[in-house]
């Protein structure tokens, strides 16, 4: 296997891996059971915390 072929395979594998991670992140963010968690996190900077 030449260096060019190895580089091509590494780039392809990296692209597939990063695309898979992106898809998993999008699914996690849009999963219905996470909606309340993200809504609470979005309001955190606006809440007054006087503890």
Helices and strands as residue ranges (DSSP letters): H 3-30, G 32-34, H 35-43, G 44-46
